[in-house]
Amino acid sequence: MEQKLKGKVAVITGGARGLGRGYALRLASLGADVAIIDRNLRSGDVYEFEAKLRTAESVAVECQQFNVRAIEIKADLTSRDSTFTAIEEVLAELGRIDIAVCNAGGGTAQFADEIEAGGADAVADLNTRGTPAACDEDVLQRVINTNLNSCMYTCMAVSSHMIKQSSGKIVTVSSTAGLEAGSGYHPYGVAKAAIIHYTRSLAQELGPHNINVNCIAPGIIRTGRLGDRQYLSKYIALRREGTIEDCARVVEFLVTDLSNYVTGKTITIDGGQCNQR
Ligand SMILES: NC(=O)c1ccc[n+]([C@@H]2O[C@H](COP(=O)([O-])OP(=O)(O)OC[C@H]3O[C@@H](n4cnc5c(N)ncnc54)[C@H](O)[C@@H]3O)[C@@H](O)[C@H]2O)c1
């Protein structure tokens, strides 16, 4: 793999499993030093799918196998203070930040590690069940904080540093749930739609500082938490669910020179599922 990110430092939030792990490995393979920030650095242990993929005891160690520096920081990014502290730690340890992939999120109402041991659901995270007309307050706050606020806090924390160095690439993570409105999976869709708007605004502010801000909106992508959704292939133009690699390739485009004149945009990665866009 060409070392086109050699000398760059990338922060990947929610990088301990799933798509975030895929982005971390991809950028490390391109030569970037990597900082993984996650509320649970062992979240990859929850699902057999993730546990089987791992080739070392942690994602940071997997990244180090590409001969780059890689660190992991435990932080809950729904806290503004914890987010800023974590970013300061990255700067102290790795010296700079060139790339931020704000991936932490998900329609998760409760994480497996928060569910009382031994409970019937303790083997997996619980997905959100809320509708626009009826959504419990704790779920509403949880999902908005986990998706929208964590993304904005991360962007705010890295922005001042990127402005000082007059360069940077930020990738935010939305979802096709933020593009298409259904009555289910609320308020996840609301948070992900807001991320698209935030991305456009931030791109306007940071553009004059040579900082690109773009967003990806994945569709049905196979990760441990969401399981095998191959049965939905008939609704997808390319007739298959997406892979972590499908998303990592687009992230590579957005954090390398290939996308230098692209900013404020959202790229849907859904195999043609959202056919109206
Ligand atoms: N998998 C898909 O099909 C899909 C589709 C569209 C969008 N997305 C988005 O992509 C991102 C990754 O999805 P995934 O399927 O890999 O999810 P995942 O649940 O497998 O991984 C998410 C990671 O983020 C971490 N995290 C969650 N909340 C956090 C917080 N407050 N602070 C720090 N870390 C936190 C978790 O511990 C976990 O390691 C999410 O933002 C999700 O909404 C995924």
The ligand as an SDF file (V2000), in Angstrom:
LIG
                    3D

 44 48  0  0  0  0  0  0  0  0999 V2000
  -22.9750   -0.2050   10.3100 N   0  0  0  0  0  0  0  0  0  0  0  0
  -23.8450    0.4650    9.5710 C   0  0  0  0  0  0  0  0  0  0  0  0
  -24.6100   -0.1330    8.7970 O   0  0  0  0  0  0  0  0  0  0  0  0
  -23.9210    1.9670    9.6500 C   0  0  0  0  0  0  0  0  0  0  0  0
  -24.7620    2.6330    8.7410 C   0  0  0  0  0  0  0  0  0  0  0  0
  -24.8380    4.0120    8.7690 C   0  0  0  0  0  0  0  0  0  0  0  0
  -24.0720    4.7250    9.6730 C   0  0  0  0  0  0  0  0  0  0  0  0
  -23.2800    4.0600   10.5690 N   0  0  0  0  0  0  0  0  0  0  0  0
  -22.5290    4.8760   11.5100 C   0  0  0  0  0  0  0  0  0  0  0  0
  -21.1670    4.5030   11.4700 O   0  0  0  0  0  0  0  0  0  0  0  0
  -20.5980    4.6410   12.7700 C   0  0  0  0  0  0  0  0  0  0  0  0
  -19.9940    3.3150   13.2090 C   0  0  0  0  0  0  0  0  0  0  0  0
  -20.9950    2.3140   13.1400 O   0  0  0  0  0  0  0  0  0  0  0  0
  -20.6880    0.7930   13.5640 P   0  0  0  0  0  0  0  0  0  0  0  0
  -21.7480   -0.0260   12.9410 O   0  0  0  0  0  0  0  0  0  0  0  0
  -19.2630    0.4830   13.3150 O   0  0  0  0  0  0  0  0  0  0  0  0
  -20.9850    0.8880   15.1410 O   0  0  0  0  0  0  0  0  0  0  0  0
  -20.3700    0.0590   16.3730 P   0  0  0  0  0  0  0  0  0  0  0  0
  -21.3810    0.1250   17.4660 O   0  0  0  0  0  0  0  0  0  0  0  0
  -19.9040   -1.2580   15.9460 O   0  0  0  0  0  0  0  0  0  0  0  0
  -19.0870    0.9240   16.7920 O   0  0  0  0  0  0  0  0  0  0  0  0
  -19.2300    2.1680   17.3790 C   0  0  0  0  0  0  0  0  0  0  0  0
  -18.0580    2.4200   18.3070 C   0  0  0  0  0  0  0  0  0  0  0  0
  -18.2520    3.7440   18.8430 O   0  0  0  0  0  0  0  0  0  0  0  0
  -18.0260    3.7170   20.2380 C   0  0  0  0  0  0  0  0  0  0  0  0
  -18.8080    4.7630   20.8720 N   0  0  0  0  0  0  0  0  0  0  0  0
  -20.1500    4.8750   20.9290 C   0  0  0  0  0  0  0  0  0  0  0  0
  -20.5060    5.9330   21.6500 N   0  0  0  0  0  0  0  0  0  0  0  0
  -19.3620    6.5430   22.0470 C   0  0  0  0  0  0  0  0  0  0  0  0
  -19.0710    7.6690   22.8390 C   0  0  0  0  0  0  0  0  0  0  0  0
  -20.0460    8.3890   23.3920 N   0  0  0  0  0  0  0  0  0  0  0  0
  -17.7910    8.0030   23.0500 N   0  0  0  0  0  0  0  0  0  0  0  0
  -16.7850    7.2610   22.5180 C   0  0  0  0  0  0  0  0  0  0  0  0
  -16.9950    6.1600   21.7750 N   0  0  0  0  0  0  0  0  0  0  0  0
  -18.2700    5.8020   21.5440 C   0  0  0  0  0  0  0  0  0  0  0  0
  -18.5050    2.3140   20.6650 C   0  0  0  0  0  0  0  0  0  0  0  0
  -17.9300    1.9300   21.9190 O   0  0  0  0  0  0  0  0  0  0  0  0
  -18.0320    1.4570   19.4960 C   0  0  0  0  0  0  0  0  0  0  0  0
  -16.7200    0.9840   19.7040 O   0  0  0  0  0  0  0  0  0  0  0  0
  -21.7090    5.1470   13.6670 C   0  0  0  0  0  0  0  0  0  0  0  0
  -21.6630    6.5450   13.7580 O   0  0  0  0  0  0  0  0  0  0  0  0
  -22.9570    4.6890   12.9440 C   0  0  0  0  0  0  0  0  0  0  0  0
  -24.0710    5.4870   13.2730 O   0  0  0  0  0  0  0  0  0  0  0  0
  -23.1850    2.7020   10.5640 C   0  0  0  0  0  0  0  0  0  0  0  0
  1  2  1  0
  2  3  2  0
  2  4  1  0
  4  5  1  0
  4 44  2  0
  5  6  2  0
  6  7  1  0
  7  8  2  0
  8  9  1  0
  8 44  1  0
  9 10  1  0
  9 42  1  0
 10 11  1  0
 11 12  1  0
 11 40  1  0
 12 13  1  0
 13 14  1  0
 14 15  2  0
 14 16  1  0
 14 17  1  0
 17 18  1  0
 18 19  2  0
 18 20  1  0
 18 21  1  0
 21 22  1  0
 22 23  1  0
 23 24  1  0
 23 38  1  0
 24 25  1  0
 25 26  1  0
 25 36  1  0
 26 27  1  0
 26 35  1  0
 27 28  2  0
 28 29  1  0
 29 30  1  0
 29 35  2  0
 30 31  1  0
 30 32  2  0
 32 33  1  0
 33 34  2  0
 34 35  1  0
 36 37  1  0
 36 38  1  0
 38 39  1  0
 40 41  1  0
 40 42  1  0
 42 43  1  0
M  CHG  2   8   1  16  -1
M  END
$$$$
